[in-house]
Amino acid sequence: MESFLSFLPEGLSILSAGILIFASFFTSALTASVGVGGGLLMLALMTYIVPIAALIPVHGLVQLGSNTGRSYVQRAHIDWRIVGLFLLGSLLGAFAGAMLAVQLPAYILKSFLGLFIIIIVWARLPKIKSANPVVVALGGLVTTFATMFAGATGPLVAVFLNSLFNQHRKMVATHGMTMTVQHSLKVLAFGFAGFAFWEWLPLVLLIVISGFSGTKAGTLILNKMPEEKLKFGFKIVMTIVALDLLRAWFV
């Protein structure tokens, strides 16, 4: 028991670590099957467990592992042209946002996350109808800049990609790879900014292993889940979490 505790970040209990590992399976399965939602749900859960200063970078590392696994499992359906264009814009967006993100006070970050969740879950965002290289690169820039603050911009990227594909499976796979790009750049940016990722690596590894199992399970039931009912329930849970996060502005 003590040897396992020595691998956990300071102040994190075994129960908290177990909850994160257990949740990773189901959030990864959700994203692998529906194409969106798991990263946001994982971020919401981590808000209650991970110290606020470590929340966005650690979530980025977790999601990097989760989306890398999803991209590997669904690699045959990735549109690499879209991924390449997305990467070009993402390079600028990540490093432009990194220095600002690490300076935000905790109450501002929590409030921003709450507002972001409500907008993403309930707003009818405009659909992008063009796969023009400039449009795709700009989408990478804007969403990657946003992820430095909000953490889980998977739903935003999904909205952007959804209009570019007729096949759900292709959208889900390409979404996984674009999120791998985003989270890779995020981890690099926070690393250069001085965040000590090594303290979290053992726990993140266990979370990623659990998430990979969830990804394989979710991929097996892709296109077979009752998406509308699942998405409605997800909206209700996310709204409750978002309202709780918004309390940070008033307390």
C-alpha positions in Angstrom: 0.0 0.0 0.0 2.7 2.5 1.0 4.7 1.6 -2.1 1.7 2.5 -4.3 1.1 5.7 -2.4 4.7 6.7 -3.2 3.8 6.8 -6.9 0.9 9.1 -6.4 1.1 12.9 -6.6 1.4 14.6 -3.2 -2.0 15.0 -1.6 -3.9 12.6 -3.8 -5.5 9.6 -2.0 -5.8 6.0 -3.3 -9.6 6.5 -3.5 -9.2 9.6 -5.7 -6.7 7.8 -8.0 -9.0 4.8 -8.2 -12.0 7.0 -9.2 -10.0 8.5 -12.0 -8.7 5.2 -13.3 -12.2 3.7 -13.2 -13.8 6.7 -14.9 -11.2 6.7 -17.7 -12.7 3.4 -19.0 -16.2 4.8 -19.4 -15.3 8.2 -20.6 -13.1 6.7 -23.3 -15.8 4.3 -24.3 -18.2 7.2 -24.6 -15.9 9.1 -26.9 -15.0 6.1 -29.0 -18.6 5.2 -29.7 -20.4 8.6 -29.9 -17.3 10.6 -31.0 -17.5 13.3 -28.3 -18.1 13.8 -24.6 -15.6 11.7 -22.8 -12.9 14.3 -22.5 -15.3 16.9 -21.1 -16.8 14.4 -18.6 -13.3 13.5 -17.5 -12.3 17.1 -17.1 -15.4 17.8 -15.0 -14.6 14.9 -12.7 -10.9 15.9 -12.4 -12.0 19.4 -11.3 -13.1 17.8 -8.0 -9.9 15.7 -7.5 -6.9 17.3 -9.2 -5.4 20.6 -7.8 -6.6 23.5 -10.0 -3.0 24.4 -11.0 -2.4 21.0 -12.4 -5.9 20.5 -13.9 -5.4 21.5 -17.5 -1.9 20.1 -18.1 -2.7 16.8 -16.4 -6.0 16.5 -18.2 -4.1 17.2 -21.4 -1.7 14.3 -20.7 -4.5 11.9 -19.9 -6.4 12.9 -23.1 -3.2 12.6 -25.1 -3.0 8.9 -24.1 -6.7 8.3 -24.6 -6.9 9.9 -28.0 -3.6 8.2 -29.2 -5.2 4.9 -28.4 -8.4 5.8 -30.1 -6.5 6.9 -33.2 -4.6 3.7 -33.3 -7.7 1.5 -33.0 -9.6 3.5 -35.6 -6.6 4.5 -37.8 -8.0 3.0 -41.0 -10.7 5.7 -41.1 -8.6 8.8 -40.4 -8.6 11.6 -43.0 -4.9 12.6 -42.9 -5.3 15.7 -45.2 -7.7 17.3 -42.6 -5.3 16.3 -39.8 -2.3 17.9 -41.5 -4.1 21.2 -42.1 -5.5 21.2 -38.6 -1.9 20.7 -37.3 -0.7 23.9 -39.1 -3.1 26.1 -37.2 -2.8 24.2 -34.0 0.9 25.0 -33.7 0.3 28.7 -33.4 -2.8 28.3 -31.2 -1.1 26.1 -28.5 1.9 28.3 -27.9 -0.1 31.6 -28.0 -2.4 30.3 -25.3 0.1 28.5 -23.0 1.6 31.5 -21.2 -1.8 33.1 -20.6 -3.4 29.9 -19.3 -0.9 29.2 -16.5 -1.5 32.7 -15.1 -5.3 32.5 -14.6 -6.5 32.6 -11.0 -8.4 29.5 -9.8 -11.8 31.1 -9.6 -11.5 32.6 -13.1 -10.5 29.2 -14.6 -13.3 27.3 -12.9 -15.9 29.9 -13.9 -14.6 29.8 -17.5 -14.9 26.1 -17.5 -18.4 26.2 -16.3 -19.5 28.8 -18.9 -17.6 26.9 -21.6 -19.4 23.6 -20.7 -22.9 25.3 -20.9 -22.1 26.9 -24.2 -20.8 23.7 -25.8 -23.6 21.5 -24.4 -26.6 23.8 -25.2 -25.7 26.3 -27.9 -26.5 25.7 -31.5 -23.0 26.4 -32.9 -22.7 27.2 -36.6 -21.7 24.4 -38.9 -18.7 24.7 -41.1 -19.5 23.8 -44.7 -16.1 24.2 -46.3 -13.0 22.0 -46.2 -10.9 24.9 -47.6 -7.3 24.5 -46.3 -7.4 28.0 -44.7 -10.7 27.2 -42.9 -9.4 23.9 -41.5 -6.1 25.5 -40.4 -8.0 28.4 -38.8 -10.2 25.8 -37.0 -7.1 24.2 -35.6 -5.7 27.6 -34.4 -8.9 28.7 -32.7 -9.8 25.4 -31.0 -6.2 24.7 -29.8 -6.0 28.2 -28.4 -9.2 27.6 -26.5 -8.0 24.2 -25.2 -5.2 25.9 -23.3 -7.9 27.5 -21.1 -10.9 25.2 -21.3 -9.1 21.8 -21.5 -11.8 19.7 -23.2 -12.5 21.3 -26.5 -13.4 17.9 -28.1 -17.1 18.9 -28.6 -16.0 22.2 -30.3 -13.7 20.3 -32.6 -16.4 17.7 -33.3 -18.8 20.5 -34.3 -16.1 21.8 -36.7 -15.4 18.3 -38.2 -19.0 17.0 -38.3 -19.9 19.0 -41.4 -16.9 17.8 -43.3 -17.8 14.1 -43.2 -20.7 12.1 -44.3 -19.6 8.9 -42.5 -19.8 8.9 -38.7 -17.0 6.4 -38.4 -14.6 8.6 -40.4 -15.5 11.7 -38.4 -14.9 9.8 -35.1 -11.5 8.5 -36.2 -10.3 11.9 -37.6 -11.6 13.6 -34.5 -9.4 11.3 -32.4 -6.3 12.2 -34.4 -7.0 15.9 -34.3 -7.4 15.7 -30.5 -4.1 13.8 -30.3 -2.5 16.7 -32.2 -4.1 19.3 -29.8 -3.1 17.5 -26.6 0.4 16.8 -27.8 1.0 20.5 -28.4 -0.7 21.3 -25.1 1.6 18.9 -23.2 4.7 20.4 -24.9 3.6 23.9 -24.2 3.0 23.3 -20.5 6.2 21.4 -20.3 8.2 24.4 -21.7 6.3 26.6 -19.2 7.7 24.5 -16.4 4.9 22.1 -15.3 6.3 19.0 -13.6 4.6 16.2 -15.5 6.9 13.6 -14.1 5.1 13.7 -10.8 1.9 12.5 -12.5 3.2 10.0 -15.0 2.6 6.8 -13.0 -1.0 7.6 -12.3 -1.6 8.9 -15.8 -0.2 5.7 -17.2 -2.8 3.6 -15.3 -5.5 6.0 -16.4 -4.4 5.7 -20.0 -4.3 1.9 -19.8 -7.9 1.9 -18.4 -8.9 4.3 -21.1 -7.5 2.2 -23.9 -9.7 -0.7 -22.7 -12.6 1.6 -22.8 -11.7 2.8 -26.3 -11.8 -0.8 -27.6 -15.1 -1.5 -26.0 -16.6 1.8 -27.3 -15.3 1.1 -30.8 -17.1 -2.3 -30.9 -20.4 -0.7 -30.3 -19.8 2.3 -32.6 -23.0 3.2 -34.4 -25.1 0.9 -32.2 -25.6 3.0 -29.1 -28.9 5.0 -28.7 -27.0 8.3 -29.2 -29.9 10.8 -28.7 -30.8 9.4 -25.3 -27.2 9.2 -24.3 -26.5 12.8 -25.4 -29.5 14.1 -23.5 -28.5 12.5 -20.3 -25.0 13.8 -20.9 -26.3 17.3 -21.3 -28.2 17.2 -17.9 -25.1 15.9 -16.0 -22.8 18.4 -17.7 -25.2 21.3 -16.9 -25.3 20.4 -13.2 -21.5 20.2 -13.1 -21.2 23.5 -15.0 -23.5 25.3 -12.6 -21.4 24.0 -9.7 -18.2 25.3 -11.3 -19.8 28.7 -11.9 -20.2 29.0 -8.1 -16.5 29.7 -7.9 -17.2 33.2 -9.2 -19.4 34.0 -6.3 -17.6 32.3 -3.3 
